[in-house]
Amino acid sequence: MVTGGEKLELLERLAARADQAAADGGASAAPPVQSWNPPHCGDIGMEIRRDGSWWRDGSRITRERLVTLFARILRKDDDGHHYLVTPREKVIVRVETAPFTAVRLDVLGAADAPRLRFTTNLGDEVDAGPERPIRVEIDPETGEPTPFVLVRGRLEALISRPAFYELVDLAEPQALANGDAQLVVRSQGAAFPLGRIGRDLPPATSSDEGGAA
């Protein structure tokens, strides 16, 4: 059991090591978190909510620089859990939906060879493609689509509803073997299905509707 004082001390160590990793790697280079294998140090009450906000023990972390530092040392392991990882510490982070939110979509390149670039809530730029796929989960009960784009490693960004509607506007219909049709969007030569027309997705959308994220 990690006590309150131990949580604070561990949080301060994580922040210091994240700061050092940023200094060592430069502003744009991500630390090599995949190669770090420290022991699990416990649970200090860290969570990332659906809107991308970071919290600790029920209090929102409002220091933008601290959130950015922590995001740089975030990792998702093959056990499905997210962790803050340094060469010496590893603490679990509960993630409600995804650790990032894709809040903006830009279309780059030629019309017949587009490159879809997402910008996250923390300012990361992600070009969708074979190595950064877009995927859409469909709720089996409500039919609500939840779209994601891979950011790095196993970390994904939840695509905001305005950005998703932009994707739908860019998509083209594709016939399926069972007679249904789905919408497909393309980026860097890869095709990504968004959902079936009339089932998972409405036949027409409007970018001024509410948000999915």
N, C-alpha and C positions, 0 to 999 in steps of 0.2 A: 504494500500500500504506500503510495507516494503522498507525503504530507504536504500541506500548503506551502511551508517554507521550502521544501525540497522541489516542489513544482516551480516556484519562482526562481530558485537557483538554477534549475535545469533550463528554464526558459531563457535566462540571461546567458547561460553558456551556449545555447543554440544560437541566440542572436549574435553573440560575439564570433562564433565559428562561421556563421553565415556571412557576416561582415568580412571576415578574413578570406573566405572563399571567393567573395566578390572582388576583393582587392587583388587576390592572386590571379584570378581568371580574367579580369578586365570587365568592363561594363556589359559587354555583349556575350561573352563566353559563359556557357553553363558549367557549373562544377561537375566533376565526374562522379556523380552520386551513384551511378550503377555499379561502380567498382568498389564502393565502400561497404564493408560488412561488419559494422559494430554490433555489440549486443543490444537487445531491446531494453530500453531504460524505463518503460512504463507508460502511463497515461497521465498527461498533464491537462486534460480537458480541452484540447484543441479541436476545433471543427470549422468546416467551410460550408456555408449554407447555399441554398439553391441560387441565390442572387450573386454568389461569388464573394460574399463578405466573410471575413475571418473572425472567429470568436475564441475566447478562452474562459472556461468556467462561467459561461453565460454572459460575459462582457465582450462587447465588440472591440476588436483591435482597430483603432482609428489612425494609427501612425502608418501612413502610406509606405514609407521607406521600409518599415519593419515587415509589412506584408510582402513587399517585393523581395526582400531578403529571404524570408521563409519560403516563398514560392520557388526560389532558385534551388533550394535544397529539398524540395518535395519529390517523392518517388512513390510509384504504385508498384507493389510487388506481386508476384504470381499467386499470392494468397488472396488477392482482390482488395487488400487494404492499402491505405495511403500512409506514408510515414515522412516525418522530417528526419533527414539523415545527414550526419557529419561523420568524419573518420572515427569519432569516439562515441557518439550518441545516436540513438534511434528511438523516436517516440511516435505513437500512433496519432493520426489525424482522422477524425470522422468526417466524411464527405457526403453531403446529402444527395447531390446529383452529379456534379463534376467540379473539379478544382478551379476551373476557369470558365469565363463566359465570353463567347465571341460576339462582340457588340457592333462590329462593322464589317461590311463586305464590299470589296472593290474588285472590279473585273479588269484584268490586265491582258495584254496581248491582242492578237488578231481575233476577229469574230469567229473564224473557223478553227482557232486553236487557243481558246481562252485559258487564262490562269486565274483562279479564284483565290483572292487573298483575304483572309480574315484577320482582324485586329481584336485582341482580347482586352478584357477590362484592366489588365496590367500592362498593356502596351506591346505585348508580343505580337509579331506578325507571322502568320502561318499560311503558306501556300498549299492549298489542297491538291492532292495528286496521289500517285501510287504509294508513296511513303507516308502521306498524311491524309488518310481517307476520311470521307464523310460517311456517317452511318445514321440511320434513323430507326429508333425503337418505336413500335406502335403498341399502345396500351390495349390489351385484348378486350377489356371491358368497355372503355370509353372511346377507343379508336383515336385517341389523342397522340399525335406524333411528338417525339422528343428527339431532336437532331443533335448530333455531336460532330466535332472534327478533332482529329488527333493532333496534339501539340508537340509532344516529345515523349520518348519512352512509351509508357502506357498511360500517360496523362492526357485527358481530353478536355475540350471546352464545350460547354452547352451553347448551342447556337441560339441567339435571342430570336424572338418571334419576328421582329422587323427584318432581321437578316435572313431568316428562313423564308419569309414571304418573297424577299428578293430572289432567293434561290428558286422558288417555285415559278416566279415570273421568267427566269432564265431557262427553265427546264423544257424538255421536249418529250412528247408522248412516245411510248414504246409498247408495242403489242406483246402480250404474254401468250404462252401456249394454250392457256385455258380460256382464251377469248377476252380476258380483262386487259386493261392497259395501265401502265405505270408511268410516272414522270421520272425522267432521268436528267441529271445535270452532269456536265463534263468539265474537267479541269486537268491540264497537263496530260492529255491523252487518256485519262481514266474516266470511266462512267460510274456514277453513283446514283442508285435508285432512291427516290424520296418517298415513294408510297404509291399505292394504287389509286387511280382516278375514280372518284365517286365513293370510295370506301375509306381509305386512309386519308385521302386529301379531297377537298371540295373541287369541283370543276373550275371554279374561278375564285381568286383571292383578292384581297385588298391590303395594301401595305400600311393602311392607317388603322388596322384592327389592333387588338391588344397584344400582349407579349407572351411568348412561350417560356421565357426565362424570367 
